[in-house]
């Protein structure tokens, strides 16, 4: 295999690649130059500097792998790569320790006012009293999100004598107990913690998970850290909480907009900031370089990569037949996961009609990917690790096939059991390959498989639908379509609204306050 490295890569990674492939390192290519160059290579290795557009991807019939030496894949058109049968892979674990250590560094610097004291001393001041700090010993550290980084932070901060509490609705009590961590609700974590650090992916569920309301229930003089993703903490609300003295200090490495020019977080010296340095260590750069090199060498030897973001390369003929079902199953999994919430107990998939005669393994993986991505974030779940991640969480997978398809030529039926409750979704692909979600729980209706949706259950009475739409209009949210499902006269109805943008929690609360509304949730597919 011939490899093009188009961004600076640690020398150790280049040498590892050279042990089994032919490697050219050519950086600072313009988009036009990359389009011409890529035709001669099987593999493209990038970091954040190279944008791999559909034009780049479609200009080559030879390219088999796009490898990102890092976590994010925002600079790769994954959909275009998938259509071409190109594997896109990353290195999700290579910077775990660096991110955890940076988090701890930020906690220490914030607790002892180290950056502020340093600036003061360089100005010739000697003001010991002003920069008196606090000890970590016997304090409570609240961790929001017990993924790889969150767990590493917990392990290390226990050595400081801190009590560790955490919120993660998808971690079992047994796993937390093994780590010596007390699992609590988000509200309890916020109320009890002296220090709070967030370690979740940025999803619709975690965006602004800490906002004005959450600051209001925290301990006075709490301290907050974010080395995860910008947008998890509402920046304006945080700046206000610090300026008003509710929050004693904050340490922020990531921002909603980067660079954060004009951000209120840069205006208060009680807020320590760094320019997205969580993964910026020499070791992390070597680790991600070696990780992608090993994955590429595995593929070169005919093996399967373990960190593929998309489906492994399959024949265009097979992809053409199965792709609509795969996309439908992924959207169905995402819909069920976002509606259900909580801890998943079991996932059941029933394939009916003509689809039951086909190899549905890729469709099953797609459903799992959609389900888990709604809690772990896009990019964290791929077609290689989806099943192992499901098993790791103790979710039972059930699959069956039947000739009956409830009036459709083919159908996928998905059942998700969560904390004893069952969420039921059914979908089909019509002869024109259009994907349709046609049933939710007991309701037969049409649910769009793309975009932002508001799903509302209402009483079977007049003058409920109109007021709900008025609420969205008052919030300047445009409605693109509406579908209603009815069980029987007098029974609750299901209303599906397609909207042009996600509805914030404040908007949902207004809808729930409409007389006759039984429940309201928003999902993004």
PyMOL commands that set and color helices and strands:
alter all, ss='L'
color gray80, all
select helices_A, chain A and resi 11-18+31-40+54-58+78-83+96-111+114-122+129-131+148-158+173-179+186-192+212-217+235-243+264-266+282-300+316-340+354-357+361-376+386-392+465-474+505-512
alter helices_A, ss='H'
color red, helices_A
select strands_A, chain A and resi 2-5+22-25+43-46+65-68+87-89+140-144+163-167+182-183+195-198+222-226+247-252+271-273+344-353+396-402+410-418+421-429+435-440+443-447+452-458+479-486+493-499+517-524
alter strands_A, ss='S'
color yellow, strands_A
deselect
rebuild
show_as cartoon
